[in-house]
Amino acid sequence: MKRRLGDPPRQRGSATSETCPDVFELDDGNFAVIGTEATAALDPHLPPDAARADHERIVVISRETLIRAKRDIPDA
């Protein structure tokens, strides 16, 4: 992992930092997200032009996590 995007969990109000959503930029330029697994609940609601491979999962992160990460996400 290259770096965290946004603030660490403690700065977002986590008292333990044990189970908090997070966003990371990887060394290869891709991104990794830690979130709550919600594939079963959300898969039936994907729009018709969205698809998910069997090896992919839908995860949910809080709005605050993504907003705080926004400043660190490169434009290109």
N, C-alpha and C positions, 0 to 999 in steps of 0.2 A: 504494500500500500504506500502510495506516495504521500498523501496528506488527507487530513479531515477537512471537509467543507463545512463551514459554519462553526458554531460554538460547541465546545464539549458539553456532554450531558449535565454536568454540575452547573454550568452557566445558564442552562435552560431550566434549572429548578429541580434536577434529580438529586435526591439526598444520598442515594447509594451508588449511582452510576452503573448499576448492575444490569438493568434491562431497559435500555433507552434506545430509541431510534437514532440512527446515525447515517451520514453520507460520506463516502470516501472516494477520492480520485485514485485510480490505480496507476502503476508505473507505465502501463501500456496505453494510457489515455482514456480507458473505460471507467465506469463508475460502479461502485458497490454500495448497496443500501441494506442497512439492518432495520427491519421493521416487523410488524405483526403479520404473520402468514394469514392470508384471507382469500386464498384461491377458491375454495369451495363456495364461499359466500358471494364473491364478486364475479367469478367466471361466467355465470349465466347472464350477467348484466353488461358484458362487454358489447360495444357497438358492433354492427355487422362487418365493418372493415377492420376490426382488430382480431388478432389471433394469438394463441398461446401454445407453444410446443409442450409436449409431455414433460420435458425436463425444466420448463419454466414455471415460476410461481408468481402470484400476485401478492405483493406486500404493501402494507399501509404504514406510512409515517405521518407524524403530526404536521399540521400546517406550519406551526412554528419552526419545526426542524427544517423544512424546505425553505421557508422564508429566510431563516438565518444562514442557510447554505448558499442562497442566491448570490450574495456578494462575492463568493469564492468560485462560482462556476464560470469558466472561461466563455467568452463570446464565440470563439472559434476553436 
